[in-house]
């Protein structure tokens, strides 16, 4: 499949080149598409803030990793592996998972035809989108294209960008943060078109993981902004107020300004919508954000009185609650809203655009920073921030405060993404270093190197090794998959 170029100046993008996903080579062209400040939802939204007391925004996160488990160890989608090994573990759910990836393409048109005003935000990893193409699941892709590319449904659906291979930011090598984001953007454009990519302004971090090391957090937000993103979702427990205290309750229901300061004293910020804590799949499956929004009202933001917004995200397929209960919770809620109109669903960009069109100044958003950073900045002279001073503060805190860490924070705070997985993280860092040592000088001399098959394949293996599943799902088969990907990546770089 080839995405249609919106103008003669942009190339038609093939989804697959030389048997691999088209994830690099058109960085300048993709940047020209995403770097704009034009409103996305505002020209067509049918919501008037003056007529509502509160709102809610729900996102569905979808992911399947790429694994070396095909014929002769070929790279395949884990969903394909599930279909081919139905008797193992939960693999019998493969068919239901595939339906989950497709069903919003049925639900949204049905609800619209019934006079409802639904909303949904979608977050699909690059691995999964490529995997659906590898499997020939045109039925799923066509359903997604319907609600993405047909103007009739665009007011109701918002795609969120993410990392290509579901990499968690704190343990992703800093030079690869932007490469992960760019790879997703280019493949998304190849599958759905440039215009669809132009509308992607929110970002969904894998596992809601926000880095809290000052330099990683700064580079993460910098990469997001360079890739054209205006806002991201963050977990409420992964951020703090600038004085180190938890977010005030009302601040969780309006946009925040997430601030990052690096070890050179430079600061950067981006808008954040706060995902509240709770059992995510159960909350979304049963449309709890809607019912919570019904219990809330308007609140003050700067000099404006605005409707608040309850934001939530959940795996769109994972677990019996989402597989079985979501349709019965999602569909009736929109009919209820149609008949009781002071609480509405919104999408993230739509809500932010409506607020700012109503005169809300982003400078009035409550401010927050990654968790634990207050402890660091208490020990550093903010008028003379240096890498040495920051590192000294971090080391002192590690020695004196057993709760302090700079691994990051996510919605799986019971897991460390760093400790205990050195056998994955060591090779992951090594492959990244080797990739950049080989290709960075070449790309600097000639940017068109990113169009070559050698670069594309090496980049793919570098990004795939950063997939969180190789740690989240424990030692054993999954770390063996990681070792295979590492070995192949190294062979490509040193061959």
SVG drawing of the C-alpha trace seen along z (x, -y; Angstrom):
<svg xmlns="http://www.w3.org/2000/svg" viewBox="-32 -37 64 64">
<polyline fill="none" stroke="black" stroke-width="0.4" points="0.0,0.0 1.2,-3.5 0.1,-6.6 -1.2,-9.4 0.9,-12.6 -1.1,-15.7 1.0,-17.8 3.5,-17.2 6.4,-18.2 6.0,-15.2 6.9,-11.7 4.5,-8.8 5.5,-6.5 5.5,-2.8 4.7,-0.9 7.2,1.8 10.7,1.3 12.9,4.3 10.7,6.4 11.1,4.1 8.8,1.4 9.4,-2.1 10.6,-3.8 13.4,-6.2 14.7,-8.1 12.2,-10.9 12.9,-12.8 12.9,-16.2 9.6,-15.6 7.9,-14.2 9.1,-17.2 7.5,-19.5 4.2,-17.7 4.2,-17.7 5.8,-21.0 2.7,-23.3 0.5,-25.1 -2.8,-24.9 -5.9,-23.9 -6.9,-20.2 -10.3,-19.8 -11.4,-23.4 -12.7,-24.0 -15.1,-21.0 -15.8,-20.4 -19.5,-20.3 -18.8,-21.0 -19.5,-24.4 -17.7,-24.8 -20.4,-27.2 -23.0,-24.5 -21.2,-21.8 -20.1,-21.3 -17.4,-18.7 -15.8,-16.3 -13.9,-13.1 -11.3,-11.7 -10.5,-8.0 -7.6,-6.4 -7.0,-2.8 -3.4,-1.5 -2.7,1.4 0.6,3.2 2.0,6.5 5.8,7.0 7.9,8.1 9.7,11.4 12.1,13.6 9.8,16.6 8.8,17.2 10.1,19.7 13.9,19.8 13.6,17.2 12.0,14.6 10.7,11.4 6.9,11.8 4.2,10.2 3.5,11.8 -0.2,11.9 0.8,14.2 2.7,16.4 -0.5,16.5 -2.6,17.6 0.0,20.3 0.3,21.7 -3.3,21.7 -2.6,24.2 0.0,22.2 -0.9,20.0 -3.5,17.3 -2.9,17.7 -6.5,18.8 -7.3,15.1 -5.6,14.2 -8.9,13.9 -10.4,11.7 -7.3,9.5 -7.5,9.0 -11.1,8.0 -10.2,5.5 -7.6,3.9 -10.4,3.5 -13.6,2.9 -13.4,-0.9 -13.8,-1.0 -17.2,0.6 -18.3,-1.2 -17.7,-4.8 -19.6,-4.6 -22.5,-2.8 -22.7,-5.4 -22.5,-8.3 -25.3,-6.8 -27.4,-6.6 -27.0,-10.3 -24.4,-10.0 -21.3,-12.1 -18.6,-9.6 -14.9,-10.2 -11.9,-7.9 -8.1,-8.3 -6.0,-5.5 -2.4,-4.5 -1.1,-1.7 2.6,-0.8 4.6,-0.7 5.3,3.0 1.6,3.7 0.8,1.6 3.6,3.4 2.5,6.7 -1.1,6.3 0.4,5.6 2.7,8.6 -0.2,10.8 -2.3,9.5 -5.0,8.3 -6.5,5.9 -9.9,6.2 -8.4,4.6 -6.4,2.0 -9.3,1.0 -11.5,0.5 -8.9,-1.7 -8.5,-3.6 -12.2,-4.2 -12.3,-6.2 -8.9,-7.8 -9.1,-8.9 -12.9,-9.5 -13.6,-13.1 -17.0,-12.1 -15.4,-10.4 -12.3,-12.6 -14.1,-14.7 -14.6,-11.7 -11.2,-9.9 -7.8,-11.1 -4.6,-9.1 -1.8,-9.6 1.8,-9.2 4.0,-6.8 7.4,-5.1 7.8,-2.8 8.6,0.3 7.0,-0.3 10.3,-1.5 10.0,-2.9 11.7,-6.3 13.9,-6.1 15.9,-3.1 15.9,-4.1 19.3,-5.5 18.9,-9.2 20.0,-9.4 17.2,-6.9 14.3,-8.7 13.7,-10.8 14.5,-7.9 11.7,-5.9 9.3,-8.8 10.3,-9.5 10.0,-5.8 6.4,-5.7 5.5,-8.9 7.0,-7.8 5.3,-4.4 2.0,-5.9 2.2,-8.3 2.9,-5.5 -0.1,-3.5 -2.7,-6.3 -1.3,-9.3 0.3,-12.6 -2.9,-14.4 -3.6,-11.8 -0.1,-12.3 -0.6,-16.1 -3.4,-15.7 -1.4,-13.6 -0.6,-16.2 -0.8,-14.2 1.7,-11.5 1.1,-8.4 4.2,-7.1 4.6,-3.3 3.6,-2.2 2.9,-5.9 6.6,-5.9 8.1,-9.4 11.8,-9.7 12.8,-11.6 16.5,-11.9 17.0,-15.6 18.8,-15.1 16.7,-12.2 13.5,-14.1 14.7,-17.2 15.8,-15.4 12.5,-13.5 10.4,-16.6 12.8,-18.3 12.4,-15.3 8.6,-15.4 8.5,-19.1 10.9,-18.6 8.5,-15.9 5.6,-18.3 3.8,-17.1 1.9,-19.6 1.0,-17.5 1.4,-14.1 -0.4,-11.9 1.3,-11.4 0.4,-9.3 -0.5,-11.4 2.0,-9.4 4.9,-10.1 4.8,-13.9 4.9,-16.3 4.4,-20.0 7.6,-22.1 7.8,-22.1 7.8,-18.3 4.2,-17.8 1.6,-15.8 -0.7,-17.4 -3.6,-19.2 -6.8,-17.3 -8.4,-19.8 -5.2,-20.1 -5.6,-16.6 -8.6,-17.6 -7.1,-20.4 -4.0,-20.6 -0.7,-21.0 2.6,-22.5 5.3,-19.8 8.7,-21.4 12.0,-19.7 15.4,-21.2 18.6,-19.6 22.0,-19.4 23.1,-22.5 20.2,-24.5 18.2,-24.7 14.5,-24.3 11.8,-23.2 8.1,-22.5 5.1,-20.8 1.4,-20.5 0.4,-17.4 -3.0,-15.8 -3.0,-13.8 -4.1,-10.2 -5.6,-9.5 -4.7,-6.4 -6.7,-3.3 -7.3,0.1 -7.0,-1.2 -8.7,1.5 -11.6,1.8 -12.1,-2.0 -12.2,-2.4 -14.1,0.8 -16.9,-0.4 -16.6,-4.0 -15.8,-5.2 -14.2,-8.5 -17.7,-9.4 -19.3,-8.7 -16.6,-10.5 -17.0,-13.5 -20.8,-13.5 -19.8,-14.0 -17.6,-17.0 -18.3,-20.5 -16.6,-23.6 -13.5,-25.0 -11.4,-28.1 -8.2,-28.2 -6.6,-31.6 -9.3,-34.1 -11.6,-31.6 -14.3,-29.3 -14.0,-26.1 -15.3,-22.5 -12.8,-20.0 -11.8,-16.8 -11.2,-13.3 -8.5,-11.6 -7.8,-7.9 -6.1,-5.3 -6.1,-1.5 -4.9,1.4 -7.5,1.9 -7.3,5.6 -5.5,7.0 -7.5,8.9 -11.1,10.2 -12.5,6.9 -11.4,5.0 -12.1,8.0 -15.6,8.6 -17.0,5.7 -15.8,2.7 -18.5,2.8 -21.2,3.1 -19.8,0.1 -18.7,-2.1 -21.7,-1.9 -24.6,-2.7 -22.7,-5.6 -22.9,-7.7 -26.6,-7.2 -26.9,-8.3 -24.8,-11.4 -27.0,-12.2 -30.0,-12.4 -28.2,-14.2 -25.9,-16.7 -24.0,-18.7 -21.2,-16.1 -19.5,-15.2 -16.6,-13.1 -13.7,-15.0 -10.3,-14.1 -7.2,-15.6 -6.2,-18.0 -9.8,-19.0 -10.1,-19.9 -6.9,-21.9 -7.9,-23.8 -11.3,-24.6 -9.8,-25.9 -7.3,-28.1 -9.9,-29.4 -11.9,-30.4 -9.1,-32.6 -7.3,-30.2 -3.6,-31.1 -1.2,-28.1 0.9,-30.1 -2.0,-29.6 -1.8,-25.8 -0.7,-24.4 3.0,-23.4 4.5,-20.0 7.8,-18.2 8.9,-14.5 8.7,-12.8 11.7,-13.1 13.2,-16.1 12.5,-18.5 14.9,-16.5 17.6,-17.0 17.0,-20.7 17.0,-21.3 20.6,-20.3 21.7,-22.3 22.2,-26.0 19.7,-26.9 21.8,-29.9 24.8,-27.7 23.5,-24.3 26.3,-22.1 26.3,-18.4 28.8,-17.8 26.5,-19.3 23.5,-17.4 25.3,-14.1 26.7,-14.8 23.1,-15.5 21.8,-12.3 24.6,-10.1 24.0,-11.7 20.3,-11.0 20.9,-7.4 23.0,-6.9 20.7,-8.6 17.1,-8.2 16.1,-4.6 12.9,-5.8 14.9,-8.0 15.6,-6.7 16.1,-8.2 14.9,-5.2 11.6,-6.9 8.0,-6.2 5.2,-4.5 1.8,-2.9 3.6,0.3 5.5,-1.2 5.9,2.2 8.3,3.1 11.7,1.6 12.5,1.3 16.2,1.2 17.1,3.4 17.5,7.1 17.6,6.8 21.2,6.0 21.3,8.9 18.9,7.0 19.9,3.4 23.6,4.1 23.2,5.4 20.5,2.8 22.9,0.0 25.8,1.7 23.7,2.1 22.7,-1.6 26.3,-2.7 27.5,-0.6 24.7,-1.8 25.4,-5.4 29.2,-5.0 28.8,-3.5 26.0,-5.6 26.1,-9.0 29.3,-10.2 27.9,-8.9 24.5,-10.6 26.3,-13.8 28.2,-13.7 25.2,-12.6 21.7,-12.6 20.4,-10.4 22.2,-7.5 19.0,-7.0 17.3,-5.9 19.6,-3.0 18.6,0.6 21.6,1.1 20.6,-1.8 17.0,-0.8 17.6,2.7 20.2,1.7 17.8,-0.9 15.0,1.6 17.0,4.0 18.2,1.2 14.7,0.0 13.2,3.5 15.7,4.4 14.3,1.6 10.8,3.1 9.6,3.2 8.1,6.7 11.6,8.2 11.7,7.1 8.1,6.8 7.4,10.4 10.3,11.6 13.4,13.7 13.5,16.8 12.0,16.9 11.6,13.1 15.1,12.3 16.2,15.0 14.3,13.2 16.2,10.0 19.5,11.8 18.7,13.0 17.7,9.5 20.9,8.1 23.1,10.7 21.5,10.0 21.8,6.3 25.5,6.6 26.1,8.8 24.6,6.2 26.8,3.4 30.0,5.4 29.4,7.4"/>
</svg>
